[in-house]
Amino acid sequence: MTRPPHASSPLPVAILVSGGGTNLQALLEALHDSSVARVARVVSSRADAAALERAHRAGVPTTVLAEPASADEVSAALGDAWLVVLAGYVKRIPPPVVGRFRWRVINIHPALLPAFGGPGMYGRRVHAAVLASGAAVSGATVHYVDEEYDRGPIIAQWPVPVRSDDTPESLAARVLEAEHRLLPQVVLELARRGVPGKPVRLFAAGSTFVTGDKLAVALEEASDGRTVGPSNR
């Protein structure tokens, strides 16, 4: 089921969090006063997550899950959300919830999937694994959530070069900057399309990197319905 792409009210988005909430903050800022999508609720797996304070400051309703493994509790907490975004959420989404929101649950991962993903691969350990592998490029991935950790179809990715003097912390900081730009772009693009009931793949248009490692993201749609950059036309 696809929501009409030109519905009169902004599409309600639920954000799931477990930690500090910097990706939540990026979404709150990007969707503020948006006619396309709005952060309707924030759901946390932890009562002490700093992300909850960010939501409170923005006037967004919050829920703390007593049992994140409970499909009934998670489903109730999501309410009438049309899109569910995992932004630093480290718990597994119960399969019945995935089924209810098929192709409407997305996650941001701090590496270029399918590499460096799976159970337990989050935070510092992801960046440490990238550096240990000798990879020249890391990045951020937004993907659909299915019944397996980090295995759902990829929606969009953005590369971040690995430097010779990188530590897990320095690489994490640059990847996080990419996440803060990529995730809101993807949410808005999906919302503009009414969150299609099938996988969508988005590609960046324009230059990948500009001076100072700042991210330049623009998404364009091809005539066949895909969103592609100029080189993909």
N, C-alpha and C positions, 0 to 999 in steps of 0.2 A: 504494500500500500504506500503510495507516494502522496505527500502533502502537496496541494496546489502551489506551484512556485511563486505565484503572485497573490498569495493569501493576504488579507487586509491587515493582519496583526503579525508582529515579529514571531518567528518560530521559537518555541520555548526549548531551551537547552539546559540539561542537567549536567553538572560537573562533579565527578567523583575525585576525591583527594585523600591523601594520607599524610602529607607533610607540610612544607613551608608555603606552598601555593604560588610560586612565581609564575607558573603557566596559567593558573587561575587568574592572577592579576593581569596578565597579558590579555586574556579573554575579556575580563571585566572592562578593561580600557578600550579594547577594539570594538566591543559590542555596545558600549555606552551610547545611548540615543540612536542605535541602529534601527532602521526600519525593516531589516532582514531577519535578525535573530537577537535574542536576549537571553541572558543568564537567568533562568527562572528559579533555580535551586542549586544548592551545594550540599553534597552528601559525603561524609567523612567516615573512614574506618577507624579513626582515632579521635577521642574527645580532646586531646591536647594538640591536635594539628594546628599549626599557625595559620593555615589556610582559612580556618573558620573565622578568625578575626578579620581577615581581608573581606570575607563575605559579609560579615556584620557591618563593617564600615561602608560597604556598598549598598546596604539595605536589602541583601538577598537572603531569603529564608534558608536555614540550614537544618540538617538532620545528622545525628551521629548514630551509626549502626551499632546495635548491641551484638549482633551476630552477622558479620559480613558473608558468611557461608549460607545464610538463609535466603532462599529464592523469594519467599513471600515478603520478607522484610525489605530486601533490596528493591523488589518490584514496587512495593508500596511507597518507598522513599522516592522513587523516580517519578511517581505521579503521572502527570499528563505530558511529560517531556517528549519531544518529538525526536531529539537527538541527544545522545548520551556521550559525554567526553570524559575519558580517563586522563587526568592531568596529574601525574605523580601518584596514581592509585596503585598500590602494590598487592592488593588482594585479587584472587581469581573471581571473575563474574560467574555466578551459578548458571549452569547450562539452561535452565528454564527461562532465565532472564535474557540470555543471549537469543534464545528462540523467539521470545516475545518481541525483542527489538532487533530482529535480524536486519543487517546492513544499516542499522541506526546507532551502533555503538562503535566508537573509534578510540584509539589510544595513540599517545605520543611516546616514542621510544628513542633513547639517546645514542643510537647507532644506525648504520645502514643495514636494515634487515634484508635477507634472512640471517646474516651473520650477527653474532654476538647478541642473540636473543634466547628466550626460553626461561624455564623456572629458575628463580634466583638471580637472574641477570637484570639488575637495576642499580642505579646509583654508581658509586665509585668503581665497583667491580666490573662494570661494562667498559669503562674507559681504561682501566688497568689491563683488561683482556685485549682491547684494541692495540694498546702500546706493546704488549707482550707478543702480539702476532706479527709486528712489523708492518702493519698496514699503513699505506701512505695517505689514505683518506678515511675519515669517519663522517659523522653527520647525524641528521635527525630523520626519523621516519614516522609518518602518520599512517596507521593501518586500521582495517576493520578488526573488531574483536570477534573471535569465534570460540570454540570450546577448548582450544589449546593456547598456551602462552605464546604470544608474539608470532602466531602462524597465520593469522587472517590476511586476506589480500591487501597488498600495499596500495594506499591512496596517493601519497606524495612523499618525496624525499628531497633533502637538501644537503649537499656535501660540505664538509668542513675539512680543510687540509690538516694533516698531522705534521707538526713541526719536530725537528730533530731534538729540540730541548724540552719537549712537552713532558709534563707530569700528568697523572690522572686528574689532578685538580685544574691545571691550566687548560687541558683539553675539554674537561667538563664545562668550564666557564664559557668557552667559545661555542660548544655545541648547544648549551643552554640559550645563548643569544639567538641561535638559529631556530630553536624550538619556539621561542617567544614570538618570532615573526611568522614561522610556517604554520603553526597550529591555528591562530586566528584566521589566516588566509583560507585554510582548508575548511574550517567551520563555516565561514561566510560563503564560500563557493558551493558547498553542499546545501546550505540553507537556500541559496538563490535557486537551486534546482529542486527544491522541495524535498530534499533527502531522498533520492531515488531508491526504489526497492530492489536494487541490484548494485553490484560493485561499480564504482567509478574510479578511474585512474587519472590523476592530475599531474601535469608536467609544468615546470617553471618556464616562463618566457623571458627572454632577455639575458643579460649578463649574469653569470653565476656569482662572481665576486667583484667588488669595487674597492676603491682605496680604503684601507683601514679595516679590512675583513668585515665590512658591514654587508648585510644581506640585501640583495635586491630581488624581490619576488614579485612577479606578476603572472597571473594565470589567464590563459586565453583558450577559447573553445573552438574546436575545429568543426567543419560542416557535418562530420559524422557523429557529433555529440561528445567526442572525447575532448578533454582540455589539454592543449599541447602548446609547446613553445614554437617559435618561428621555424626552427630546424625540423620540426615534425610535420609541417604542413605538406 
